[in-house]
Amino acid sequence: MGRLDEGIIALKLYDGAAWRWYYFRISPSEARYIHSLTKTRKLLSPTIAKVRGKYRIQFCFEEKKDLVDPDPLKHTVLAVDLGINAAASWCVMSPDGTVYARGVIHLPCDEDRLRHLMNRKKMYQRAGKKSRSIYRFITNANRRLSINTTKAIMDIAVLYSVDCIVFEHLEKGGRKRGRFAERIHMWRANDVQSRVENQAHRNGIRISRVCAWNTSKLAFDGSDETDRKSVYRYVHGEKNITTACVRSRAGNSTTAISMQP
């Protein structure tokens, strides 16, 4: 690696005839940051990637962490359901089935930015114009959405001191159909799970994946199937909250919930 503390790195590259050592200089701030990471992590061989006509060096590190007790019957679980309209919905549950907290993660700024860029792309396509930058903007906005979703999930996991984070095992193969086909195609569910896995292992939290069948159909307490009727009613483009009935098939009872806008 050369003299990393001085901002000088050495790379062994192939010049077409033989492998030779080449020395490069990086900024002092980046050199100090990489040198500080080597004190607690193992520095692996760097890689060189070509991005937009420029070559960049990527430093890789290896870190070892001890996870929690492997007994799954003692875990406090954070169940996460990644969505398309909302970033994710979550539920914290104890080993005996007690639900500590529930909630929905909304990222309105990131979601509106991505929706605005997608509408702009459609505008260019209808007008027959080509824009090279719009696709890059959409990719960056989609990546930023997954990063912020990961941060929100990890904040909840650390807040409630969970032992395991549970995701659905999603298979996104096949043709996308429907009016939200583009959103489904851009759904970075696997990327969010990969980022959460890296951050969770760094904090000593385990990751588990379960079959996605009936996870949204059945109630969280295991009583019966849920009635997924929404309490929202749209009148001339405005959303009003009206009285809704929630029926329980197990007890054949009806409960009226009245909410004002």
Secondary structure, DSSP 8 states (H G I E B T S, - for coil): ---GGGTEEEEEEE-SSSEEEEEEE--HHHHHHHHHHTTTSEE---EEEEETTEEEEE--EE-------S-GGG--EEEEEE-SSSSEEEEEE-TTS-EEEEEEE--HHHHHHHHHHHHHHHHHHHHT---HHHHHHHHHHHHHHHHHHHHHHHHHHHHTT-SEEEEEE----S---STTHHHHHT--HHHHHHHHHHHHHHTT-EEEEEE-TTTTTB-TTSSSB-----SEEEETTEEEE--EEEEETTTTEEEEE----
